[in-house]
Amino acid sequence: FAVDEINAAGGVNGAKFELVVYDDKADASMAATVVRRALFDDKAVAIFGPNMSSAVLGVHTLAQQARRPMLVGATSPSFRYDKVKNDFLFRLRADDGVKVAQQVKYIVENLKAKKPGVIYGSTDYCTSALDVAKETFAKYGIQIVAMEQMKEGDKDATGQILKLKNAGIDCLVGLTHEPEAAVAVKQVRQLQLNVPIVGFSAWGVPAFTDLAGDAAKGVISVQGFNPADTDPVVKKFVDSYKAKWGREPSDPAQCYYDGVYVLKEAIKLAGSTDSEKIAEALKKVEYYGVQGRMKLDALHNFTNVCYISEFDGKNWKIIAKL
């Protein structure tokens, strides 16, 4: 609804945004189809998404080829600027290199875990997070004692959970997508693996808690957004979102909301809707939004803000904002 707000206020440089929406169905192949359509048929000035990391990895070079900005909320460190060197790819929320490092820091420094175990998925989103976890635990001199993988779509993780339990882990580190997180947590409870559970961003959204039900209570997550934040800018966003949609926003709504305003500021700064000029302006824009200060860093991330929160069975209670 950021587009609606901006257009109602007169647009940018005398023109209004036109929003064209496609569904990539969280599928890399479909993402390639719709991104090509947006870039080469619709001649979009800029693209928001894909939001799935594996899809971004597959299509970001199309934006590079077309020389048009692609602003994404996907969080894998695999497409940081130092790895892909794409001047037209911009990230709108903290990546998992940041969030998983904070996740591990909390596990070690606050929970005092010495024998962590990991349940992880098979997509780049999950495996790149696992790499960050292994590297960060190693910096603390701690070895992960067991690592078990779930494939996307798995409905049972009994074998993996039993192996983790038998390994004597003292904390479960969750690095899967939401459906697999719900399966894992339910079976952790059923098999009485009584250790703290700390998941990364997919474990901190309604898509996880709705599926996990009562089993989600007590889960800790590193989040990209928490609607309970009392910051006035966050509160205004949450209230406006609820008034329009009838429910609270969840991650990644905040990053695309901020992203539209960042794009607006870039167009103003460029004085043009020429995509190459906008891409250059995006490197210079500084905007204060729902996620605080939005300013591009050397990795082409606009923000590193994240939260450590615990689910009480109804809401996520903020432990720390980082």
N, C-alpha and C positions, 0 to 999 in steps of 0.2 A: 504493500500500500504506500510505499515511499513514492512511487511514480504518481499515484493519485494526489498525494500531498504537494509534490513539486508542481505538477500541472495545475492544481487548484490555485497555487500561489503565483501562477504566471509562467511557469516553465523555466527555461534557462536561455539566456541571450535572445529572448523574444520568441523562442520556439518551445513546443511541448514534446515530451517524450512519447513515443509510440512503442508499446510493449507487445512483442510477439512471443508466445509461449509454446514450447515443445516439450513433450515427455520423453526422456531417454530411457525410462523404465529401469534405471540403475543398471544398464547393460552397455558394455563398451562398444559393441557393434552398432546398437541403436544410437548411441551417442555420436558416433562417427557420421551416421546418416543425417541426424538433425543438425549437427554443427555445420556440416557441409551446406545444408539447405539454408541455414541462417546466414552463413558467410557469403555464399556464392549465388544464391537465388534471391534472398531477402536483402542482401547487401547491408547487413546490420552494421551499425557504427561500432558497437561493442557487444560482447556476449557475457552473460552471467552463467556460470556452470561450465561443465558438469560438476556435480557435487560428490561423485564417487571417484576416489583416487585412481583406481585402475582405468576408469574412463578418461580422466584427465591425461594420464600417461599416454593413452592411445590417440588423443586428438589435439593436444596442445600445439603440435607442429602445424596443424591446419591454420590456427590463428596466426602463427608465425609466418606461414606462407602467404596468407591474405593480408598480413601486416595490420591486424585489428586486435584491440585489447580483449583478453579473455580474463574475467575476474571470477575466481572460484573460491568456494568454501571447503573444498577437499583438503585433507590434513596430512597426507603422507609426506615425509621428508624427501621422498624420492624425486620430487620435481622442484626442489629448491633451486634458486637461480644458479648457484655454484655447480649444480649437477646438469641442468638442461640448457642453461645459457639462452633462455627465451625472453627477449625483451618485451614481449607482448603478453606474458603470463603473469598474473598478479593474484596473490592470496589474501583473502579478506578476514581470516581468523588465525589464531595461533596454530602452528603445525604441531605434529605429534613428536617431533624432535624436542620441542619445548615442553609439551604436556606430559609425555611419558617420563621425561627427566624429572619433572615435578612430582609425578606419581611415585617414582622410585624414591625420591628424596623423602616424601612423606612416609613411605613404608619403612624406610631405614631409620630416619631421625625421630619420627613420632611414634610409630608402632614398634620400633626396636626389633624388627624381624631379622632373623639370621639365616633362615632356611626357606626362602621364597620358592613357590612353585607357580608355573605359568600355564594357562589354557589360552590357546591362540588360534586364529583362523588362517585361511590359506590365501587370501587376497593380499595385494601389496600393502593395503591399509594396515593389515594385521602383521604381516611379516616384517615390514619396515619398523613398526612399533616394537616388535620383539628384538630387533637389532639394537634399537635405542635402549631398551630395558637391559639387555645383556651388557652393553657398554657401560651404562650408568651404575648398575650393581657392581661391576668390576672395579669402578673407581672407588667404591666403598670397601673393596676387598671382600665382597660377598659373591658367592657362587649360587646360581639358580640350581636347586637340587633336582627338579623335575620339570620337563616341558612337554605338554601334550597338545596335539592339534585336533581341532574340529573342522570338518569340511562345511562350507556354507550349505545349509539345507539339512544338516544332520539333526535328527530328532532324539537322539540318545547319546549320552556321554558317560554312561556308567563305567565303562572300561577306563576311560581317561581319568575320571574322578577317583576311582579306586586306586589307580597307579599313583596319583598325586597324594592321596591319603596314606598309602603304604610307604611312600617316600619320607613321610614325617614332616611335611611342610608346615611352617608356622604362619604363612600368609598366602592367599591365592591372588595372583595377579591376572586380571581379565583383559585379554586383547583379542576379542572376537567382535563380530557384528551383533546387532541387537537380538535377532531371533536365537542365535546360538548362545548368547549370554543368558537369556531366559532359561533355555534348556539346562545349561550348566549350573546355574544358581539353584534351580529347583532340585536337581539331583545332588548338589552339595548338601542341601538341607535334608533330603531323604536319606543320604548315606552318612549323615551326622559328621561331616567334616567341619569341625567347630574351630575355624580359624577366621581371622579378618579377611574380607573380600574387598579388593581395591581394583576397580576397573578403569579403563581409559574412557575416552569421550562417548563411545557407543553405549557404555554402561550407565550413562548419566542422563538419559532422555526418556520421554514417555513411551517411545517405541519399545524400550526395554522393560520399564516398570509395569506397563499395561500387560505385557505377556508374562512377566515373572510373578505377578500377583504378590501374595504375602511373602514369598521367598526373597523378594527384593529388599525387604526391611533390613536395615543395618548395613547395606552395601554402601561403600564409599566410592566416589568417582571423581576423576579430574574432568571438569566440564569447561566448555567454551562459553557457556552462558548459564545464568541462574536468575529466574524472574523474581526471586526474593531479595535481590540486591536492592538496597535502599537508596542508591545513588539517584538523584532527581531525574537525570536523563534516562536512566533505565526505567524508573517508575513511570515516567511519561510514556515511553515506548510500550511498556506492558499494558498500561491503562488504555491506550489508543488501540492496541492490537486486540485486547479483550472486547472493546466496544465494537470493533468491526467484525471480528470472527467468533466471538462468544467463548473463547478459551484463551489460556495463557500461551504466549509464544515459547517455543523451545528451540534449542540449538539445531540448525544454523540460521534461524529466522533473523537473528540480530545482525549477522554478518552481511546478509544480502540487503537488509534495510540500510545499514551503514554504507554498503557498497554503492547503492544508487546515489546516495548523497555525495560520496567520494567522486563518482563519475560526473555528477553535476558540477562539482567544484573544478574538476579537470577540464571540462568543456568551457567553463567560464574563464579559467586561466589560459587555455589554448586560444580562446576567442574564435573557436571553429569547431565544426563537427567532422573535420578531417581526422580519420582514425589514427594516423601516425602522429599527428600533433597532440591528440588526446593521450596516446601512450607516453609521449614525452612529458606531458603535463602531469600524468599520474605519478611520475617519479618525483615531482616537486610538491604535490598537494599535501597540505596538513589540515586535517579535519578532526573535530572533536564530536564523537557520536556515542552510541549506546555502549560501545566497547572502549570508550575513552579516546585517547589520542590515536589517530590513524595517520601514520607516516611510514612510507615505504622504507624498508631496511635493505641491506645488501643481499639478502636472500629473497627479495621481492615479497616479503610478508608485511602487511600493513599493521599488524598488532601481535603481541605475545600474551595478551591478557587471558587468564584462566582462573578457575575456582577449584578448591577441594571441598566437596560437599558429601553429606551423609543422608541417605533416604530413611525417613522415619515411618514409612508405611503410607504416607500421604504426600509429603513434600520433601524437597531437598533442602536440608539445613546447611547453610554455608559455614564451613570450618575456617577457610581462609580464602582471600582474593589475592591473586598473585600477579 
